[in-house]
C-alpha cells in the first residue's frame, strides 16, 4: 500500500519490533495501533506495506496449508515446493494409479479421503505464472502445517480504511506501538481508539480461516514460503533420511529375468503323414467335427495366434512384463544396467514398472539427468528385455 498517514502519532522510535517479535509479545494484547517503522513491497498482496503506514491490528489469524513437492525435481539442489491453502476453491485430481486420475475435487475433500503423502495435479485454470508452473507437474503432497497472519485495517489521514489488511508475520517488516497524538491530548487519542474498535466490530468481517489465498512456489534456498511468512524450521523434509518412504534394502544378487524372445513361440506337435494326431499315446482322427474354431484349439491342443499368445512380437507383451515390476525390482534393474546413480531419485519418486514405461526420454534426460546412451540402454530393456552382454 502506498498511503502514508499525515497525522502525527507519539511512539518510541527505540521500541521497535519485527513482526515475529511483535506477534510473540503482543498477540494476546490486541487490538493495538502501530506505525510501520520499516516496510517493503512484498511478493504477494498479503505483505505489501510502506514505512510510516499506520495500522490497527485487531486479531491473529491461523491458516492451515499443505506442503507439496513438485515431482519433477530430481536434483535436490533445485527442489521446488508449493504451499497450498487447504480451504480454497482450487481443484486437484488424485493419481489412483500411474495411468488414472480421479475427478477434480477440492484439497479439503482430498485430505479427508486420503492419507498423506498423496500425488495430485492442479486441475483449476492457470491464470498466472505460478499456477502455470505448478500445473505442468504432478505434486507430492507431504504434510499439513499452520501459518500465522495479522489482520488489521490501515489509517489514512486519521481515517480508518474499511478494506481489511492481512499481513504475514514477516521479519522484514518492523513496527512501533502508537501511544498518543503529538499535538492532541491523551483523551483524544483514547477516544479515537474506541471509535476505531467500534467501527471494526460493526463493519469488518472477521473470518476464522483467513489467510493467504494464493498457491505459492518456493525452494529450500528461499527465506519465506511465498506468503511472506518465514519457512518453519521443521517444514521441509529431512535430507538425512527420507521420512516418506521405508528404507528397504534390495537383494543385491537379484537380477530381473529376461523376458522371452519376442521372435519365438511354442511349437506344435508334428502332424503324422497319415493325418492322425496323438494325445497321450491315444490316436485321434483329425476330422472336421473335432475342430473348435471359436476357441482356437484342436482337440485340446492350443493353437497360438500372434494376437493372443503371451509370446507375440508386439511391444505390448514386453511392456506388460515391465509394468508388473515393483519399486524394488526397478532398483535392482538399475543396478543390473549399471545405472546405480539414479536409484536414489527413482526410489524417491516411487518409480515402479508402470511408471517406468511411461517416462519419456525428455523426462529422463531433463529431470533425472540421464545421458543419451543411458536412455537408449534403459529403453531397449523396456522394449525388448535386452541386457548388455558382459
C-alpha positions in Angstrom: 0.0 0.0 0.0 1.3 3.5 -0.8 -0.9 5.5 1.5 1.1 7.5 4.2 -0.6 8.8 7.3 -0.2 12.6 7.7 -1.3 12.6 11.3 1.4 12.7 13.9 1.5 9.9 16.5 3.7 9.5 19.5 5.7 6.3 19.6 9.1 5.3 20.9 11.5 5.0 18.0 13.8 2.9 20.1 11.0 0.4 20.9 10.5 -1.2 17.6 9.7 -4.9 16.8 9.9 -7.1 13.7 6.5 -8.6 13.1 7.6 -12.0 14.5 8.8 -10.2 17.7 5.6 -8.1 17.8 3.4 -11.2 17.4 5.3 -13.1 20.1 5.0 -10.2 22.6 1.6 -8.7 21.8 -0.6 -11.5 20.2 -2.7 -11.7 23.4 -3.0 -7.9 23.8 -4.7 -6.9 20.6 -6.1 -4.6 19.3 -3.2 -2.1 19.0 -2.4 0.8 16.8 1.1 0.6 15.3 3.2 2.7 12.9 5.3 0.8 10.4 8.9 1.8 11.0 10.4 -0.5 8.3 8.4 -1.9 5.4 8.7 -3.2 1.9 6.6 -4.1 -1.1 6.5 -7.8 -0.9 5.9 -10.7 -3.4 2.1 -11.0 -2.8 -0.8 -8.8 -2.0 -0.6 -10.0 1.6 2.7 -8.4 2.6 2.7 -5.0 0.9 3.2 -2.1 3.3 5.2 1.1 3.4 7.2 2.8 6.0 5.1 5.3 8.1 1.9 3.4 7.4 -0.5 3.3 10.4 -2.3 0.0 11.0 -4.9 -1.0 13.5 -4.1 -4.7 14.3 -7.2 -6.3 15.8 -6.7 -10.1 15.5 -4.3 -13.0 14.8 -5.4 -15.4 12.1 -4.3 -19.1 11.6 -4.4 -20.8 8.3 -3.9 -24.5 7.5 -1.8 -25.1 4.4 -0.3 -28.1 2.7 3.4 -28.5 1.7 3.9 -30.1 -1.7 6.9 -31.0 -3.7 7.0 -30.8 -7.5 7.6 -34.3 -8.6 9.8 -33.3 -11.5 12.6 -32.4 -9.1 15.3 -35.0 -9.5 18.2 -33.0 -8.1 17.8 -31.8 -4.6 19.8 -28.6 -5.0 16.9 -27.4 -7.3 13.9 -28.8 -5.5 10.9 -26.6 -5.6 8.0 -26.7 -3.2 4.4 -25.4 -3.2 2.4 -24.1 -0.3 -1.4 -24.5 -0.8 -4.2 -23.3 1.4 -6.4 -26.2 2.4 -9.6 -24.2 2.3 -9.6 -22.8 -1.2 -11.6 -23.1 -4.5 -8.7 -24.7 -6.4 -9.4 -28.2 -7.7 -7.0 -31.1 -7.9 -7.0 -34.6 -9.3 -5.5 -37.6 -7.4 -3.4 -40.2 -9.1 -5.0 -43.5 -8.2 -2.6 -45.4 -10.5 0.1 -44.5 -13.0 -2.5 -44.2 -15.7 -5.6 -43.0 -13.9 -6.6 -39.7 -12.2 -9.6 -39.1 -10.1 -12.3 -36.5 -10.9 -11.3 -32.9 -9.8 -12.1 -32.1 -6.2 -11.1 -29.6 -3.6 -8.0 -30.1 -1.5 -10.1 -30.2 1.6 -12.0 -33.2 0.2 -8.8 -34.9 -0.9 -7.3 -34.7 2.6 -10.5 -36.2 4.1 -10.3 -39.2 1.8 -6.5 -39.8 1.5 -3.6 -40.2 3.9 -0.5 -38.2 3.1 1.7 -38.4 1.1 -0.5 -38.4 -2.0 0.2 -37.5 -5.6 -2.0 -34.8 -7.2 -2.2 -32.5 -10.2 -3.7 -29.0 -10.3 -7.0 -29.1 -12.3 -8.0 -25.4 -11.9 -7.5 -22.8 -14.6 -3.9 -21.5 -14.5 -4.2 -17.7 -14.9 -0.9 -16.6 -13.5 2.8 -17.6 -13.7 2.9 -19.6 -10.5 -0.2 -21.7 -11.4 1.0 -22.3 -14.9 4.3 -23.5 -13.5 2.6 -25.7 -10.9 0.1 -27.2 -13.4 2.9 -28.6 -15.6 3.9 -31.1 -13.0 2.4 -33.6 -10.5 2.7 -32.6 -6.8 3.6 -34.9 -4.0 1.6 -33.6 -1.0 3.8 -34.2 2.0 2.2 -32.7 5.2 -0.1 -30.0 6.5 1.1 -27.1 8.6 -0.1 -23.8 10.0 0.8 -20.3 9.0 0.0 -17.2 11.1 -1.2 -13.8 9.8 -2.1 -10.5 11.4 -5.4 -8.9 10.3 -5.9 -5.2 10.6 -7.1 -2.0 8.9 -4.9 0.8 7.6 -5.5 4.5 8.5 -5.1 7.4 6.1 -5.3 11.0 7.4 -6.5 9.5 10.7 -9.4 7.8 9.0 -9.8 4.0 9.1 -10.0 2.4 5.6 -12.7 -0.3 5.6 -10.9 -3.0 3.4 -9.1 -5.3 5.9 -5.4 -5.9 5.6 -3.9 -9.3 6.0 -0.2 -9.3 6.9 2.2 -12.2 7.1 4.5 -12.4 10.1 7.4 -11.2 8.1 10.8 -10.5 9.7 11.4 -7.8 7.0 8.6 -5.5 8.5 9.1 -3.7 11.8 6.5 -1.7 13.7 6.3 0.6 16.8 3.3 1.0 19.0 1.5 4.3 18.8 0.8 5.7 22.3 -0.8 9.1 21.5 -1.0 12.2 19.3 1.8 14.6 19.1 -0.3 17.8 19.3 -3.5 16.4 20.9 -4.3 15.3 24.5 -4.2 11.7 25.5 -8.0 11.7 25.9 -8.5 12.5 22.2 -6.2 9.6 21.3 -8.0 7.1 23.6 -11.4 8.3 22.2 -10.1 7.7 18.7 -9.1 4.1 19.6 -12.6 3.4 20.9 -14.1 4.7 17.7 -11.9 2.6 15.6 -12.7 -0.5 17.7 -16.5 0.0 17.4 -16.2 0.6 13.6 -14.3 -2.6 13.2 -16.9 -4.6 15.1 -19.7 -3.2 13.0 -18.2 -3.1 9.5 -15.2 -5.5 9.2 -16.0 -9.2 8.5 -13.7 -11.4 10.6 -13.3 -14.9 9.2 -11.9 -17.8 11.2 -9.9 -19.4 8.3 -8.4 -16.2 7.0 -5.0 -16.3 5.3 -3.1 -16.1 2.0 -5.4 -17.4 -0.7 -2.7 -18.0 -3.2 -0.8 -21.1 -4.1 2.8 -20.1 -3.6 6.0 -21.6 -5.1 9.4 -21.6 -3.3 12.6 -23.6 -3.0 14.7 -24.5 0.0 17.1 -21.6 -0.6 14.3 -19.0 -0.1 13.6 -17.4 3.3 9.8 -17.5 3.1 7.1 -19.9 1.8 6.0 -17.3 -0.7 3.2 -15.9 1.6 5.7 -13.6 3.4 6.0 -15.9 6.4 9.4 -17.5 7.2 9.8 -21.2 6.4 9.3 -23.1 9.6 12.5 -24.9 10.7 10.8 -28.3 10.6 8.7 -27.8 7.5 10.9 -29.2 4.7 11.7 -32.9 4.6 14.9 -34.1 6.3 17.7 -35.0 3.8 19.5 -37.3 6.2 16.7 -39.9 5.7 13.7 -39.8 3.6 10.8 -40.0 6.1 8.2 -40.6 3.4 9.5 -44.0 2.3 10.6 -47.0 4.2 14.3 -47.9 3.8 14.1 -51.3 2.3 17.4 -52.8 1.3 17.0 -54.7 -2.0 18.7 -58.1 -2.7 21.9 -57.1 -4.4 22.2 -60.5 -6.1 18.8 -60.4 -7.7 18.7 -59.6 -11.4 15.3 -59.3 -13.1 14.6 -62.2 -15.5 14.9 -61.6 -19.2 11.5 -61.8 -21.0 11.0 -64.4 -23.7 12.5 -63.7 -27.1 9.7 -61.9 -28.9 10.5 -63.8 -32.1 9.8 -67.3 -30.8 6.7 -69.2 -29.9 5.9 -72.7 -28.5 6.0 -75.3 -31.3 3.1 -77.6 -32.1 3.5 -81.3 -32.2 4.5 -82.7 -35.6 1.5 -83.9 -37.6 2.0 -87.5 -38.8 1.7 -88.0 -42.5 -1.4 -90.1 -42.1 -3.4 -87.2 -40.6 -3.7 -88.8 -37.1 -3.0 -86.7 -34.0 -1.7 -88.3 -30.8 -2.7 -87.3 -27.3 -1.2 -89.3 -24.5 -0.4 -92.1 -26.9 -4.1 -92.3 -28.0 -4.6 -91.8 -31.7 -7.4 -89.3 -32.6 -8.7 -88.9 -36.1 -8.3 -85.4 -37.4 -11.9 -84.8 -38.5 -13.6 -81.5 -39.2 -16.1 -82.0 -36.4 -13.3 -82.2 -33.8 -12.0 -78.7 -34.7 -13.3 -75.9 -32.5 -12.7 -72.6 -34.3 -14.2 -70.5 -31.6 -11.6 -71.5 -29.0 -8.6 -71.6 -31.4 -7.8 -75.2 -30.4 -7.8 -78.6 -32.0 -8.8 -81.5 -29.6 -7.3 -79.7 -26.6 -4.1 -78.7 -28.4 -3.9 -74.9 -28.2 -3.2 -73.0 -31.3 -1.2 -69.9 -30.6 -2.1 -66.8 -32.7 0.1 -63.7 -32.7 -2.6 -61.5 -31.2 -3.4 -63.9 -28.4 -0.2 -65.6 -27.4 1.9 -64.3 -24.5 4.9 -64.6 -26.8 3.9 -62.3 -29.6 6.3 -59.9 -31.2 4.4 -56.8 -30.3 5.8 -54.3 -27.7 2.6 -54.8 -25.7 3.7 -58.1 -24.1 7.1 -56.8 -23.1 5.5 -53.7 -21.6 3.1 -55.8 -19.6 6.2 -57.6 -18.1 7.8 -54.3 -17.2 4.7 -52.8 -15.7 4.4 -55.6 -13.2 7.8 -54.7 -11.7 7.8 -53.1 -8.2 9.9 -50.2 -7.0 12.4 -52.6 -5.6 12.5 -54.5 -8.8 13.4 -51.3 -10.7 16.1 -50.6 -8.1 17.7 -53.9 -8.9 17.2 -53.4 -12.7 19.1 -50.1 -12.5 21.9 -51.8 -10.8 22.0 -54.6 -13.4 22.0 -51.9 -16.2 24.9 -50.0 -14.5 22.5 -47.1 -13.7 23.0 -47.2 -10.0 23.5 -43.5 -9.6 19.8 -43.0 -10.4 18.5 -45.5 -7.8 18.0 -42.8 -5.1 16.0 -40.5 -7.3 13.9 -43.3 -8.7 13.1 -44.5 -5.2 12.2 -41.0 -4.0 9.7 -40.6 -6.9 8.3 -44.2 -6.4 9.2 -45.3 -9.9 7.9 -48.8 -10.4 7.4 -50.7 -13.7 4.2 -49.0 -14.6 5.7 -45.6 -14.1 8.9 -46.5 -15.9 7.2 -47.5 -19.1 5.5 -44.1 -19.5 8.6 -42.0 -18.7 9.5 -40.2 -21.9 13.1 -39.6 -23.0 12.7 -35.8 -22.3 11.8 -36.5 -18.7 14.7 -39.0 -18.2 17.2 -36.5 -19.7 15.9 -33.2 -18.2 14.5 -34.2 -14.9 16.7 -37.2 -14.0 19.8 -36.1 -15.9 20.2 -39.3 -17.9 22.8 -39.3 -20.6 21.6 -40.1 -24.1 23.3 -43.5 -24.2 21.8 -44.4 -20.8 18.3 -43.6 -22.1 18.9 -45.9 -25.0 20.1 -48.7 -22.7 17.0 -48.4 -20.4 14.5 -48.0 -23.3 16.0 -51.1 -25.0 15.3 -53.2 -22.0 11.7 -51.8 -21.7 11.0 -52.6 -25.4 13.0 -55.8 -25.8 14.2 -57.0 -22.4 17.7 -56.5 -23.7 20.6 -56.9 -21.2 24.1 -55.7 -22.2 26.5 -58.7 -22.7 29.2 -58.5 -20.1 
